[in-house]
Amino acid sequence: AVLLALCGVALFTQDVSESASHASSTGDALCVVAAGFYATYDLRLFSWGKRVAPRTLITGKIATQALLSILLLA
């Protein structure tokens, strides 16, 4: 799934025009970085899923995401 997502991002970020703007290149780079972070997240979650009970894992995941969101807004 991770490889498929990275291939999709690679296809998505292809710019066929000759005059790609700097903003477009920056957006493409950020999209690739985001895919890398998501791939890391997905693999780590898979790893933790083997060691932690599903309810505990989901509760911890939601609590962590909520805390990070609150900190981001502060």
PDB file of N, CA, C, O and CB in Angstrom:
ATOM      1  N   ALA A   1       0.828  -1.196   0.000  1.00  0.00           N
ATOM      2  CA  ALA A   1       0.000   0.000   0.000  1.00  0.00           C
ATOM      3  C   ALA A   1       0.871   1.258   0.000  1.00  0.00           C
ATOM      4  O   ALA A   1       0.550   2.248  -0.658  1.00  0.00           O
ATOM      5  CB  ALA A   1      -0.941  -0.001   1.214  1.00  0.00           C
ATOM      6  N   VAL A   2       1.970   1.205   0.743  1.00  0.00           N
ATOM      7  CA  VAL A   2       2.857   2.368   0.811  1.00  0.00           C
ATOM      8  C   VAL A   2       3.498   2.615  -0.546  1.00  0.00           C
ATOM      9  O   VAL A   2       3.579   3.760  -0.992  1.00  0.00           O
ATOM     10  CB  VAL A   2       3.944   2.169   1.890  1.00  0.00           C
ATOM     11  N   LEU A   3       3.951   1.564  -1.203  1.00  0.00           N
ATOM     12  CA  LEU A   3       4.574   1.715  -2.515  1.00  0.00           C
ATOM     13  C   LEU A   3       3.570   2.243  -3.531  1.00  0.00           C
ATOM     14  O   LEU A   3       3.913   3.082  -4.365  1.00  0.00           O
ATOM     15  CB  LEU A   3       5.155   0.379  -2.990  1.00  0.00           C
ATOM     16  N   LEU A   4       2.354   1.766  -3.467  1.00  0.00           N
ATOM     17  CA  LEU A   4       1.313   2.243  -4.365  1.00  0.00           C
ATOM     18  C   LEU A   4       1.029   3.727  -4.140  1.00  0.00           C
ATOM     19  O   LEU A   4       0.851   4.477  -5.100  1.00  0.00           O
ATOM     20  CB  LEU A   4       0.036   1.427  -4.176  1.00  0.00           C
ATOM     21  N   ALA A   5       0.986   4.151  -2.876  1.00  0.00           N
ATOM     22  CA  ALA A   5       0.750   5.560  -2.569  1.00  0.00           C
ATOM     23  C   ALA A   5       1.899   6.426  -3.085  1.00  0.00           C
ATOM     24  O   ALA A   5       1.663   7.497  -3.645  1.00  0.00           O
ATOM     25  CB  ALA A   5       0.573   5.757  -1.054  1.00  0.00           C
ATOM     26  N   LEU A   6       3.134   5.974  -2.902  1.00  0.00           N
ATOM     27  CA  LEU A   6       4.276   6.751  -3.385  1.00  0.00           C
ATOM     28  C   LEU A   6       4.292   6.830  -4.909  1.00  0.00           C
ATOM     29  O   LEU A   6       4.663   7.863  -5.466  1.00  0.00           O
ATOM     30  CB  LEU A   6       5.583   6.140  -2.879  1.00  0.00           C
ATOM     31  N   CYS A   7       3.900   5.764  -5.584  1.00  0.00           N
ATOM     32  CA  CYS A   7       3.805   5.804  -7.052  1.00  0.00           C
ATOM     33  C   CYS A   7       2.719   6.781  -7.493  1.00  0.00           C
ATOM     34  O   CYS A   7       2.892   7.508  -8.471  1.00  0.00           O
ATOM     35  CB  CYS A   7       3.513   4.395  -7.618  1.00  0.00           C
ATOM     36  N   GLY A   8       1.613   6.795  -6.777  1.00  0.00           N
ATOM     37  CA  GLY A   8       0.540   7.743  -7.088  1.00  0.00           C
ATOM     38  C   GLY A   8       0.991   9.181  -6.916  1.00  0.00           C
ATOM     39  O   GLY A   8       0.653  10.039  -7.731  1.00  0.00           O
ATOM     40  N   VAL A   9       1.747   9.451  -5.872  1.00  0.00           N
ATOM     41  CA  VAL A   9       2.267  10.798  -5.648  1.00  0.00           C
ATOM     42  C   VAL A   9       3.247  11.168  -6.768  1.00  0.00           C
ATOM     43  O   VAL A   9       3.237  12.299  -7.254  1.00  0.00           O
ATOM     44  CB  VAL A   9       2.960  10.896  -4.259  1.00  0.00           C
ATOM     45  N   ALA A  10       4.082  10.226  -7.171  1.00  0.00           N
ATOM     46  CA  ALA A  10       5.028  10.496  -8.253  1.00  0.00           C
ATOM     47  C   ALA A  10       4.288  10.864  -9.533  1.00  0.00           C
ATOM     48  O   ALA A  10       4.678  11.805 -10.224  1.00  0.00           O
ATOM     49  CB  ALA A  10       5.935   9.278  -8.496  1.00  0.00           C
ATOM     50  N   LEU A  11       3.240  10.144  -9.850  1.00  0.00           N
ATOM     51  CA  LEU A  11       2.451  10.469 -11.042  1.00  0.00           C
ATOM     52  C   LEU A  11       1.720  11.800 -10.883  1.00  0.00           C
ATOM     53  O   LEU A  11       1.620  12.581 -11.830  1.00  0.00           O
ATOM     54  CB  LEU A  11       1.443   9.352 -11.332  1.00  0.00           C
ATOM     55  N   PHE A  12       1.217  12.047  -9.693  1.00  0.00           N
ATOM     56  CA  PHE A  12       0.470  13.279  -9.417  1.00  0.00           C
ATOM     57  C   PHE A  12       1.342  14.517  -9.556  1.00  0.00           C
ATOM     58  O   PHE A  12       0.872  15.566  -9.995  1.00  0.00           O
ATOM     59  CB  PHE A  12      -0.126  13.231  -8.019  1.00  0.00           C
ATOM     60  N   THR A  13       2.608  14.396  -9.184  1.00  0.00           N
ATOM     61  CA  THR A  13       3.478  15.568  -9.171  1.00  0.00           C
ATOM     62  C   THR A  13       4.219  15.789 -10.486  1.00  0.00           C
ATOM     63  O   THR A  13       5.013  16.724 -10.589  1.00  0.00           O
ATOM     64  CB  THR A  13       4.472  15.441  -8.060  1.00  0.00           C
ATOM     65  N   GLN A  14       3.980  14.963 -11.481  1.00  0.00           N
ATOM     66  CA  GLN A  14       4.613  15.167 -12.781  1.00  0.00           C
ATOM     67  C   GLN A  14       4.012  16.397 -13.446  1.00  0.00           C
ATOM     68  O   GLN A  14       2.792  16.521 -13.560  1.00  0.00           O
ATOM     69  CB  GLN A  14       4.445  13.917 -13.685  1.00  0.00           C
ATOM     70  N   ASP A  15       4.877  17.301 -13.882  1.00  0.00           N
ATOM     71  CA  ASP A  15       4.420  18.511 -14.566  1.00  0.00           C
ATOM     72  C   ASP A  15       4.852  18.413 -16.019  1.00  0.00           C
ATOM     73  O   ASP A  15       6.044  18.415 -16.324  1.00  0.00           O
ATOM     74  CB  ASP A  15       4.990  19.811 -13.891  1.00  0.00           C
ATOM     75  N   VAL A  16       3.879  18.327 -16.907  1.00  0.00           N
ATOM     76  CA  VAL A  16       4.194  18.131 -18.312  1.00  0.00           C
ATOM     77  C   VAL A  16       4.565  19.424 -19.021  1.00  0.00           C
ATOM     78  O   VAL A  16       5.122  19.382 -20.118  1.00  0.00           O
ATOM     79  CB  VAL A  16       3.032  17.494 -19.006  1.00  0.00           C
ATOM     80  N   SER A  17       4.272  20.559 -18.427  1.00  0.00           N
ATOM     81  CA  SER A  17       4.586  21.828 -19.087  1.00  0.00           C
ATOM     82  C   SER A  17       6.076  22.138 -18.970  1.00  0.00           C
ATOM     83  O   SER A  17       6.745  21.681 -18.043  1.00  0.00           O
ATOM     84  CB  SER A  17       3.752  22.975 -18.480  1.00  0.00           C
ATOM     85  N   GLU A  18       6.574  22.906 -19.903  1.00  0.00           N
ATOM     86  CA  GLU A  18       7.977  23.285 -19.916  1.00  0.00           C
ATOM     87  C   GLU A  18       8.293  24.337 -18.868  1.00  0.00           C
ATOM     88  O   GLU A  18       9.420  24.404 -18.377  1.00  0.00           O
ATOM     89  CB  GLU A  18       8.364  23.791 -21.279  1.00  0.00           C
ATOM     90  N   SER A  19       7.318  25.155 -18.523  1.00  0.00           N
ATOM     91  CA  SER A  19       7.564  26.286 -17.624  1.00  0.00           C
ATOM     92  C   SER A  19       6.907  26.066 -16.269  1.00  0.00           C
ATOM     93  O   SER A  19       5.963  26.771 -15.914  1.00  0.00           O
ATOM     94  CB  SER A  19       7.051  27.587 -18.247  1.00  0.00           C
ATOM     95  N   ALA A  20       7.395  25.101 -15.520  1.00  0.00           N
ATOM     96  CA  ALA A  20       6.874  24.853 -14.168  1.00  0.00           C
ATOM     97  C   ALA A  20       7.344  25.975 -13.257  1.00  0.00           C
ATOM     98  O   ALA A  20       8.533  26.292 -13.210  1.00  0.00           O
ATOM     99  CB  ALA A  20       7.341  23.458 -13.620  1.00  0.00           C
ATOM    100  N   SER A  21       6.422  26.565 -12.545  1.00  0.00           N
ATOM    101  CA  SER A  21       6.771  27.686 -11.671  1.00  0.00           C
ATOM    102  C   SER A  21       7.426  27.190 -10.391  1.00  0.00           C
ATOM    103  O   SER A  21       7.360  26.007 -10.058  1.00  0.00           O
ATOM    104  CB  SER A  21       5.527  28.517 -11.338  1.00  0.00           C
ATOM    105  N   HIS A  22       8.057  28.111  -9.685  1.00  0.00           N
ATOM    106  CA  HIS A  22       8.707  27.782  -8.418  1.00  0.00           C
ATOM    107  C   HIS A  22       7.677  27.293  -7.401  1.00  0.00           C
ATOM    108  O   HIS A  22       7.939  26.355  -6.648  1.00  0.00           O
ATOM    109  CB  HIS A  22       9.468  29.003  -7.866  1.00  0.00           C
ATOM    110  N   ALA A  23       6.508  27.931  -7.381  1.00  0.00           N
ATOM    111  CA  ALA A  23       5.451  27.527  -6.438  1.00  0.00           C
ATOM    112  C   ALA A  23       4.996  26.100  -6.723  1.00  0.00           C
ATOM    113  O   ALA A  23       4.719  25.338  -5.796  1.00  0.00           O
ATOM    114  CB  ALA A  23       4.245  28.495  -6.522  1.00  0.00           C
ATOM    115  N   SER A  24       4.919  25.738  -7.998  1.00  0.00           N
ATOM    116  CA  SER A  24       4.513  24.384  -8.362  1.00  0.00           C
ATOM    117  C   SER A  24       5.554  23.372  -7.905  1.00  0.00           C
ATOM    118  O   SER A  24       5.210  22.303  -7.401  1.00  0.00           O
ATOM    119  CB  SER A  24       4.295  24.275  -9.875  1.00  0.00           C
ATOM    120  N   SER A  25       6.822  23.710  -8.082  1.00  0.00           N
ATOM    121  CA  SER A  25       7.895  22.810  -7.653  1.00  0.00           C
ATOM    122  C   SER A  25       7.902  22.647  -6.134  1.00  0.00           C
ATOM    123  O   SER A  25       8.123  21.549  -5.624  1.00  0.00           O
ATOM    124  CB  SER A  25       9.256  23.336  -8.133  1.00  0.00           C
ATOM    125  N   THR A  26       7.659  23.746  -5.414  1.00  0.00           N
ATOM    126  CA  THR A  26       7.602  23.676  -3.952  1.00  0.00           C
ATOM    127  C   THR A  26       6.423  22.813  -3.512  1.00  0.00           C
ATOM    128  O   THR A  26       6.554  22.001  -2.597  1.00  0.00           O
ATOM    129  CB  THR A  26       7.490  25.093  -3.339  1.00  0.00           C
ATOM    130  N   GLY A  27       5.286  22.983  -4.153  1.00  0.00           N
ATOM    131  CA  GLY A  27       4.114  22.172  -3.826  1.00  0.00           C
ATOM    132  C   GLY A  27       4.353  20.701  -4.098  1.00  0.00           C
ATOM    133  O   GLY A  27       3.937  19.845  -3.317  1.00  0.00           O
ATOM    134  N   ASP A  28       5.028  20.400  -5.212  1.00  0.00           N
ATOM    135  CA  ASP A  28       5.355  19.011  -5.530  1.00  0.00           C
ATOM    136  C   ASP A  28       6.280  18.418  -4.478  1.00  0.00           C
ATOM    137  O   ASP A  28       6.083  17.282  -4.045  1.00  0.00           O
ATOM    138  CB  ASP A  28       6.001  18.915  -6.914  1.00  0.00           C
ATOM    139  N   ALA A  29       7.286  19.180  -4.066  1.00  0.00           N
ATOM    140  CA  ALA A  29       8.226  18.708  -3.050  1.00  0.00           C
ATOM    141  C   ALA A  29       7.504  18.455  -1.725  1.00  0.00           C
ATOM    142  O   ALA A  29       7.758  17.450  -1.062  1.00  0.00           O
ATOM    143  CB  ALA A  29       9.366  19.729  -2.852  1.00  0.00           C
ATOM    144  N   LEU A  30       6.615  19.353  -1.341  1.00  0.00           N
ATOM    145  CA  LEU A  30       5.862  19.174  -0.103  1.00  0.00           C
ATOM    146  C   LEU A  30       4.951  17.953  -0.180  1.00  0.00           C
ATOM    147  O   LEU A  30       4.762  17.250   0.813  1.00  0.00           O
ATOM    148  CB  LEU A  30       5.037  20.423   0.201  1.00  0.00           C
ATOM    149  N   CYS A  31       4.397  17.706  -1.343  1.00  0.00           N
ATOM    150  CA  CYS A  31       3.541  16.533  -1.540  1.00  0.00           C
ATOM    151  C   CYS A  31       4.355  15.250  -1.368  1.00  0.00           C
ATOM    152  O   CYS A  31       3.878  14.296  -0.753  1.00  0.00           O
ATOM    153  CB  CYS A  31       2.880  16.568  -2.941  1.00  0.00           C
ATOM    154  N   VAL A  32       5.559  15.217  -1.896  1.00  0.00           N
ATOM    155  CA  VAL A  32       6.422  14.045  -1.752  1.00  0.00           C
ATOM    156  C   VAL A  32       6.833  13.861  -0.291  1.00  0.00           C
ATOM    157  O   VAL A  32       6.864  12.735   0.205  1.00  0.00           O
ATOM    158  CB  VAL A  32       7.672  14.179  -2.649  1.00  0.00           C
ATOM    159  N   VAL A  33       7.150  14.963   0.402  1.00  0.00           N
ATOM    160  CA  VAL A  33       7.513  14.884   1.822  1.00  0.00           C
ATOM    161  C   VAL A  33       6.333  14.360   2.638  1.00  0.00           C
ATOM    162  O   VAL A  33       6.507  13.525   3.527  1.00  0.00           O
ATOM    163  CB  VAL A  33       7.961  16.270   2.353  1.00  0.00           C
ATOM    164  N   ALA A  34       5.136  14.853   2.333  1.00  0.00           N
ATOM    165  CA  ALA A  34       3.946  14.394   3.043  1.00  0.00           C
ATOM    166  C   ALA A  34       3.720  12.896   2.817  1.00  0.00           C
ATOM    167  O   ALA A  34       3.337  12.183   3.745  1.00  0.00           O
ATOM    168  CB  ALA A  34       2.711  15.193   2.589  1.00  0.00           C
ATOM    169  N   ALA A  35       3.952  12.420   1.601  1.00  0.00           N
ATOM    170  CA  ALA A  35       3.809  10.993   1.316  1.00  0.00           C
ATOM    171  C   ALA A  35       4.824  10.184   2.114  1.00  0.00           C
ATOM    172  O   ALA A  35       4.515   9.092   2.592  1.00  0.00           O
ATOM    173  CB  ALA A  35       3.978  10.722  -0.189  1.00  0.00           C
ATOM    174  N   GLY A  36       6.029  10.716   2.257  1.00  0.00           N
ATOM    175  CA  GLY A  36       7.048  10.032   3.061  1.00  0.00           C
ATOM    176  C   GLY A  36       6.646   9.934   4.521  1.00  0.00           C
ATOM    177  O   GLY A  36       6.811   8.890   5.151  1.00  0.00           O
ATOM    178  N   PHE A  37       6.111  11.040   5.060  1.00  0.00           N
ATOM    179  CA  PHE A  37       5.645  11.017   6.445  1.00  0.00           C
ATOM    180  C   PHE A  37       4.482  10.045   6.619  1.00  0.00           C
ATOM    181  O   PHE A  37       4.422   9.322   7.613  1.00  0.00           O
ATOM    182  CB  PHE A  37       5.226  12.420   6.891  1.00  0.00           C
ATOM    183  N   TYR A  38       3.560  10.023   5.659  1.00  0.00           N
ATOM    184  CA  TYR A  38       2.425   9.115   5.759  1.00  0.00           C
ATOM    185  C   TYR A  38       2.888   7.661   5.684  1.00  0.00           C
ATOM    186  O   TYR A  38       2.384   6.803   6.409  1.00  0.00           O
ATOM    187  CB  TYR A  38       1.404   9.408   4.649  1.00  0.00           C
ATOM    188  N   ALA A  39       3.845   7.392   4.806  1.00  0.00           N
ATOM    189  CA  ALA A  39       4.369   6.025   4.695  1.00  0.00           C
ATOM    190  C   ALA A  39       5.007   5.591   6.011  1.00  0.00           C
ATOM    191  O   ALA A  39       4.819   4.457   6.453  1.00  0.00           O
ATOM    192  CB  ALA A  39       5.397   5.927   3.544  1.00  0.00           C
ATOM    193  N   THR A  40       5.760   6.492   6.633  1.00  0.00           N
ATOM    194  CA  THR A  40       6.381   6.187   7.917  1.00  0.00           C
ATOM    195  C   THR A  40       5.309   5.924   8.981  1.00  0.00           C
ATOM    196  O   THR A  40       5.401   4.970   9.754  1.00  0.00           O
ATOM    197  CB  THR A  40       7.307   7.344   8.357  1.00  0.00           C
ATOM    198  N   TYR A  41       4.302   6.783   9.002  1.00  0.00           N
ATOM    199  CA  TYR A  41       3.191   6.628   9.948  1.00  0.00           C
ATOM    200  C   TYR A  41       2.496   5.282   9.743  1.00  0.00           C
ATOM    201  O   TYR A  41       2.205   4.575  10.708  1.00  0.00           O
ATOM    202  CB  TYR A  41       2.176   7.783   9.788  1.00  0.00           C
ATOM    203  N   ASP A  42       2.236   4.936   8.502  1.00  0.00           N
ATOM    204  CA  ASP A  42       1.523   3.704   8.196  1.00  0.00           C
ATOM    205  C   ASP A  42       2.329   2.477   8.629  1.00  0.00           C
ATOM    206  O   ASP A  42       1.776   1.536   9.198  1.00  0.00           O
ATOM    207  CB  ASP A  42       1.213   3.631   6.701  1.00  0.00           C
ATOM    208  N   LEU A  43       3.618   2.493   8.360  1.00  0.00           N
ATOM    209  CA  LEU A  43       4.458   1.361   8.753  1.00  0.00           C
ATOM    210  C   LEU A  43       4.598   1.255  10.267  1.00  0.00           C
ATOM    211  O   LEU A  43       4.592   0.152  10.816  1.00  0.00           O
ATOM    212  CB  LEU A  43       5.834   1.486   8.117  1.00  0.00           C
ATOM    213  N   ARG A  44       4.725   2.394  10.945  1.00  0.00           N
ATOM    214  CA  ARG A  44       4.830   2.366  12.405  1.00  0.00           C
ATOM    215  C   ARG A  44       3.527   1.881  13.036  1.00  0.00           C
ATOM    216  O   ARG A  44       3.552   1.108  13.993  1.00  0.00           O
ATOM    217  CB  ARG A  44       5.191   3.760  12.944  1.00  0.00           C
ATOM    218  N   LEU A  45       2.394   2.329  12.507  1.00  0.00           N
ATOM    219  CA  LEU A  45       1.101   1.901  13.032  1.00  0.00           C
ATOM    220  C   LEU A  45       0.919   0.396  12.834  1.00  0.00           C
ATOM    221  O   LEU A  45       0.381  -0.282  13.709  1.00  0.00           O
ATOM    222  CB  LEU A  45      -0.044   2.676  12.349  1.00  0.00           C
ATOM    223  N   PHE A  46       1.355  -0.121  11.712  1.00  0.00           N
ATOM    224  CA  PHE A  46       1.294  -1.563  11.454  1.00  0.00           C
ATOM    225  C   PHE A  46       2.141  -2.316  12.476  1.00  0.00           C
ATOM    226  O   PHE A  46       1.733  -3.356  12.993  1.00  0.00           O
ATOM    227  CB  PHE A  46       1.773  -1.883  10.017  1.00  0.00           C
ATOM    228  N   SER A  47       3.320  -1.777  12.756  1.00  0.00           N
ATOM    229  CA  SER A  47       4.219  -2.403  13.736  1.00  0.00           C
ATOM    230  C   SER A  47       3.597  -2.404  15.129  1.00  0.00           C
ATOM    231  O   SER A  47       3.620  -3.423  15.819  1.00  0.00           O
ATOM    232  CB  SER A  47       5.572  -1.672  13.768  1.00  0.00           C
ATOM    233  N   TRP A  48       3.045  -1.271  15.540  1.00  0.00           N
ATOM    234  CA  TRP A  48       2.418  -1.186  16.862  1.00  0.00           C
ATOM    235  C   TRP A  48       1.153  -2.036  16.933  1.00  0.00           C
ATOM    236  O   TRP A  48       0.811  -2.553  17.996  1.00  0.00           O
ATOM    237  CB  TRP A  48       2.087   0.270  17.200  1.00  0.00           C
ATOM    238  N   GLY A  49       0.468  -2.181  15.819  1.00  0.00           N
ATOM    239  CA  GLY A  49      -0.756  -2.972  15.794  1.00  0.00           C
ATOM    240  C   GLY A  49      -0.536  -4.429  16.144  1.00  0.00           C
ATOM    241  O   GLY A  49      -1.455  -5.109  16.601  1.00  0.00           O
ATOM    242  N   LYS A  50       0.674  -4.910  15.934  1.00  0.00           N
ATOM    243  CA  LYS A  50       0.993  -6.291  16.278  1.00  0.00           C
ATOM    244  C   LYS A  50       1.242  -6.475  17.767  1.00  0.00           C
ATOM    245  O   LYS A  50       1.119  -7.585  18.286  1.00  0.00           O
ATOM    246  CB  LYS A  50       2.201  -6.748  15.503  1.00  0.00           C
ATOM    247  N   ARG A  51       1.595  -5.378  18.467  1.00  0.00           N
ATOM    248  CA  ARG A  51       1.991  -5.483  19.877  1.00  0.00           C
ATOM    249  C   ARG A  51       0.956  -4.957  20.860  1.00  0.00           C
ATOM    250  O   ARG A  51       0.996  -5.311  22.039  1.00  0.00           O
ATOM    251  CB  ARG A  51       3.268  -4.751  20.088  1.00  0.00           C
ATOM    252  N   VAL A  52       0.042  -4.130  20.408  1.00  0.00           N
ATOM    253  CA  VAL A  52      -0.905  -3.460  21.316  1.00  0.00           C
ATOM    254  C   VAL A  52      -2.328  -3.873  20.933  1.00  0.00           C
ATOM    255  O   VAL A  52      -2.639  -4.059  19.757  1.00  0.00           O
ATOM    256  CB  VAL A  52      -0.744  -1.893  21.254  1.00  0.00           C
ATOM    257  N   ALA A  53      -3.172  -4.009  21.936  1.00  0.00           N
ATOM    258  CA  ALA A  53      -4.579  -4.348  21.699  1.00  0.00           C
ATOM    259  C   ALA A  53      -5.247  -3.245  20.871  1.00  0.00           C
ATOM    260  O   ALA A  53      -4.937  -2.067  21.051  1.00  0.00           O
ATOM    261  CB  ALA A  53      -5.332  -4.551  23.047  1.00  0.00           C
ATOM    262  N   PRO A  54      -6.161  -3.616  19.968  1.00  0.00           N
ATOM    263  CA  PRO A  54      -6.764  -2.627  19.074  1.00  0.00           C
ATOM    264  C   PRO A  54      -7.416  -1.431  19.785  1.00  0.00           C
ATOM    265  O   PRO A  54      -7.224  -0.287  19.373  1.00  0.00           O
ATOM    266  CB  PRO A  54      -7.786  -3.302  18.226  1.00  0.00           C
ATOM    267  N   ARG A  55      -8.180  -1.691  20.843  1.00  0.00           N
ATOM    268  CA  ARG A  55      -8.865  -0.591  21.532  1.00  0.00           C
ATOM    269  C   ARG A  55      -7.851   0.367  22.160  1.00  0.00           C
ATOM    270  O   ARG A  55      -8.023   1.584  22.094  1.00  0.00           O
ATOM    271  CB  ARG A  55      -9.820  -1.141  22.616  1.00  0.00           C
ATOM    272  N   THR A  56      -6.822  -0.164  22.753  1.00  0.00           N
ATOM    273  CA  THR A  56      -5.780   0.660  23.373  1.00  0.00           C
ATOM    274  C   THR A  56      -5.053   1.478  22.310  1.00  0.00           C
ATOM    275  O   THR A  56      -4.773   2.660  22.508  1.00  0.00           O
ATOM    276  CB  THR A  56      -4.775  -0.222  24.154  1.00  0.00           C
ATOM    277  N   LEU A  57      -4.751   0.840  21.183  1.00  0.00           N
ATOM    278  CA  LEU A  57      -4.050   1.527  20.107  1.00  0.00           C
ATOM    279  C   LEU A  57      -4.893   2.666  19.536  1.00  0.00           C
ATOM    280  O   LEU A  57      -4.389   3.768  19.320  1.00  0.00           O
ATOM    281  CB  LEU A  57      -3.682   0.538  19.001  1.00  0.00           C
ATOM    282  N   ILE A  58      -6.164   2.401  19.296  1.00  0.00           N
ATOM    283  CA  ILE A  58      -7.044   3.422  18.731  1.00  0.00           C
ATOM    284  C   ILE A  58      -7.231   4.575  19.710  1.00  0.00           C
ATOM    285  O   ILE A  58      -7.211   5.737  19.306  1.00  0.00           O
ATOM    286  CB  ILE A  58      -8.405   2.815  18.361  1.00  0.00           C
ATOM    287  N   THR A  59      -7.412   4.265  20.992  1.00  0.00           N
ATOM    288  CA  THR A  59      -7.580   5.300  22.005  1.00  0.00           C
ATOM    289  C   THR A  59      -6.331   6.174  22.099  1.00  0.00           C
ATOM    290  O   THR A  59      -6.430   7.400  22.156  1.00  0.00           O
ATOM    291  CB  THR A  59      -7.892   4.668  23.367  1.00  0.00           C
ATOM    292  N   GLY A  60      -5.172   5.550  22.117  1.00  0.00           N
ATOM    293  CA  GLY A  60      -3.924   6.314  22.176  1.00  0.00           C
ATOM    294  C   GLY A  60      -3.704   7.157  20.935  1.00  0.00           C
ATOM    295  O   GLY A  60      -3.225   8.287  21.025  1.00  0.00           O
ATOM    296  N   LYS A  61      -4.052   6.615  19.778  1.00  0.00           N
ATOM    297  CA  LYS A  61      -3.911   7.339  18.512  1.00  0.00           C
ATOM    298  C   LYS A  61      -4.806   8.570  18.489  1.00  0.00           C
ATOM    299  O   LYS A  61      -4.363   9.654  18.109  1.00  0.00           O
ATOM    300  CB  LYS A  61      -4.245   6.422  17.327  1.00  0.00           C
ATOM    301  N   ILE A  62      -6.048   8.412  18.889  1.00  0.00           N
ATOM    302  CA  ILE A  62      -6.986   9.540  18.899  1.00  0.00           C
ATOM    303  C   ILE A  62      -6.548  10.590  19.918  1.00  0.00           C
ATOM    304  O   ILE A  62      -6.591  11.786  19.630  1.00  0.00           O
ATOM    305  CB  ILE A  62      -8.420   9.054  19.215  1.00  0.00           C
ATOM    306  N   ALA A  63      -6.131  10.159  21.097  1.00  0.00           N
ATOM    307  CA  ALA A  63      -5.685  11.107  22.124  1.00  0.00           C
ATOM    308  C   ALA A  63      -4.450  11.881  21.665  1.00  0.00           C
ATOM    309  O   ALA A  63      -4.354  13.089  21.880  1.00  0.00           O
ATOM    310  CB  ALA A  63      -5.383  10.369  23.438  1.00  0.00           C
ATOM    311  N   THR A  64      -3.510  11.184  21.034  1.00  0.00           N
ATOM    312  CA  THR A  64      -2.302  11.858  20.547  1.00  0.00           C
ATOM    313  C   THR A  64      -2.634  12.858  19.448  1.00  0.00           C
ATOM    314  O   THR A  64      -2.117  13.975  19.451  1.00  0.00           O
ATOM    315  CB  THR A  64      -1.288  10.831  20.030  1.00  0.00           C
ATOM    316  N   GLN A  65      -3.480  12.473  18.520  1.00  0.00           N
ATOM    317  CA  GLN A  65      -3.862  13.383  17.438  1.00  0.00           C
ATOM    318  C   GLN A  65      -4.616  14.586  17.981  1.00  0.00           C
ATOM    319  O   GLN A  65      -4.411  15.703  17.507  1.00  0.00           O
ATOM    320  CB  GLN A  65      -4.716  12.654  16.397  1.00  0.00           C
ATOM    321  N   ALA A  66      -5.482  14.382  18.962  1.00  0.00           N
ATOM    322  CA  ALA A  66      -6.212  15.498  19.555  1.00  0.00           C
ATOM    323  C   ALA A  66      -5.260  16.452  20.269  1.00  0.00           C
ATOM    324  O   ALA A  66      -5.380  17.670  20.136  1.00  0.00           O
ATOM    325  CB  ALA A  66      -7.276  14.983  20.530  1.00  0.00           C
ATOM    326  N   LEU A  67      -4.318  15.900  21.025  1.00  0.00           N
ATOM    327  CA  LEU A  67      -3.351  16.735  21.738  1.00  0.00           C
ATOM    328  C   LEU A  67      -2.498  17.539  20.763  1.00  0.00           C
ATOM    329  O   LEU A  67      -2.283  18.734  20.964  1.00  0.00           O
ATOM    330  CB  LEU A  67      -2.454  15.871  22.631  1.00  0.00           C
ATOM    331  N   LEU A  68      -2.019  16.894  19.720  1.00  0.00           N
ATOM    332  CA  LEU A  68      -1.205  17.608  18.723  1.00  0.00           C
ATOM    333  C   LEU A  68      -2.022  18.697  18.009  1.00  0.00           C
ATOM    334  O   LEU A  68      -1.492  19.765  17.702  1.00  0.00           O
ATOM    335  CB  LEU A  68      -0.638  16.611  17.685  1.00  0.00           C
ATOM    336  N   SER A  69      -3.286  18.434  17.751  1.00  0.00           N
ATOM    337  CA  SER A  69      -4.138  19.432  17.113  1.00  0.00           C
ATOM    338  C   SER A  69      -4.357  20.633  18.023  1.00  0.00           C
ATOM    339  O   SER A  69      -4.320  21.780  17.576  1.00  0.00           O
ATOM    340  CB  SER A  69      -5.480  18.816  16.729  1.00  0.00           C
ATOM    341  N   ILE A  70      -4.585  20.356  19.301  1.00  0.00           N
ATOM    342  CA  ILE A  70      -4.769  21.447  20.266  1.00  0.00           C
ATOM    343  C   ILE A  70      -3.493  22.281  20.380  1.00  0.00           C
ATOM    344  O   ILE A  70      -3.551  23.510  20.422  1.00  0.00           O
ATOM    345  CB  ILE A  70      -5.166  20.885  21.653  1.00  0.00           C
ATOM    346  N   LEU A  71      -2.344  21.611  20.429  1.00  0.00           N
ATOM    347  CA  LEU A  71      -1.078  22.336  20.505  1.00  0.00           C
ATOM    348  C   LEU A  71      -0.825  23.160  19.261  1.00  0.00           C
ATOM    349  O   LEU A  71      -0.262  24.252  19.340  1.00  0.00           O
ATOM    350  CB  LEU A  71       0.068  21.374  20.721  1.00  0.00           C
ATOM    351  N   LEU A  72      -1.235  22.651  18.116  1.00  0.00           N
ATOM    352  CA  LEU A  72      -1.066  23.377  16.859  1.00  0.00           C
ATOM    353  C   LEU A  72      -1.921  24.649  16.837  1.00  0.00           C
ATOM    354  O   LEU A  72      -1.503  25.679  16.308  1.00  0.00           O
ATOM    355  CB  LEU A  72      -1.431  22.474  15.671  1.00  0.00           C
ATOM    356  N   LEU A  73      -3.106  24.564  17.410  1.00  0.00           N
ATOM    357  CA  LEU A  73      -4.009  25.718  17.427  1.00  0.00           C
ATOM    358  C   LEU A  73      -3.610  26.753  18.475  1.00  0.00           C
ATOM    359  O   LEU A  73      -3.968  27.923  18.345  1.00  0.00           O
ATOM    360  CB  LEU A  73      -5.432  25.259  17.684  1.00  0.00           C
ATOM    361  N   ALA A  74      -2.880  26.349  19.504  1.00  0.00           N
ATOM    362  CA  ALA A  74      -2.502  27.268  20.590  1.00  0.00           C
ATOM    363  C   ALA A  74      -1.445  28.250  20.157  1.00  0.00           C
ATOM    364  O   ALA A  74      -1.019  29.089  20.951  1.00  0.00           O
ATOM    365  CB  ALA A  74      -2.005  26.494  21.789  1.00  0.00           C
TER     366      ALA A  74
END
